[in-house]
Amino acid sequence: MSLGLGIVLFAIGAILAFAVNVTVDWIDVTTVGYILMGAGALVIILGIVLIARRRNTVSTSRTSVDPATGERVRRDETSTPDGPAAY
């Protein structure tokens, strides 16, 4: 979602900065376009960083024998380096 939002902000900012030739007394449309382009670029970078952090996972699989029944027990654990509460 953050990548999509960043691309939309950047695209709207580029349209306002380069394609719209409107003069408004109380606001500079070109400056608003540049601000939206900067915000979009920032959101894209943050989105990429968050996606990269989310993909660092550690998976552990253990197989043991239950001494009481003699059955094999398989335990799968998945964790992230920062812990599950980081997201």
N, C-alpha and C positions, 0 to 999 in steps of 0.2 A: 504494500500500500504506500509506503513512503517513497519508493522509486517512482511510482505513478504520479503521486502528488508533486514530486520534484520536477518531473518532466512537464506536467501541466503548468506549473508556475513558471518554469523557464520559457515554455512556448508562448504563454500569454504575455509575459514580459517582453519577449522578442517582438511579438506583434505590436505591442504598444510602443516599443522603442524605435522600431524600424519601419513599420508599415502604416501607422496611423498618423495622419497629418492634421490634427485638430488643435486649435488654440483655445484654451480655457483660461479665464482670468485667474481663477483661484487655485489651479493646480497645474503642474508641468507634467504632461502625459509621458514625455520621454524619460524623465527622471523616475517616475513610477515604474515604467518598463524596466529600467536598469535595476531598480530595487527588487522587483519581482524576479528578474533573472538571477540576481545574486542569492535571493532566498531559495530559489529552485535549485541552484547549484549546491547550496549548503545542505538542503534536504536530501539531495541525491547522494552526496558524500556520506552523510550520517546513515542513510539507508544501507549503503554498501558496507559500512563499518559494522552495523548491527547484524547484517546477514552473515558477514564473515565470522563474527563472534558466535553466532548461533550454530554454525556448522562444526564447531570444535566439540565433539562428543567422544566419550570413552565408553566402550561396551565391554562388559566382562561376562563370561559364561562359565559356570562351575557345575560340575557333575560329581555327585557324591552318593554313597550308599547309606541308606537308613539302617542303623544297626539293629533296630527292633524288628523290622519287617523284611529287611534284605532288599528292598526296592531301590531302584536308582532314582535319585532326585536331581532335577536340573534346575538351576537358579540363574536367571538372566538379570543383569543389572545394567542400566544405562545412566550415565551421569555426564555432566558438563564440568569443565575445569573450574568455572566460577560458582557452581552449585545451581540447583534448580530454581532457587528464589531470585536469581539475578534477572529473570525475564518477567 
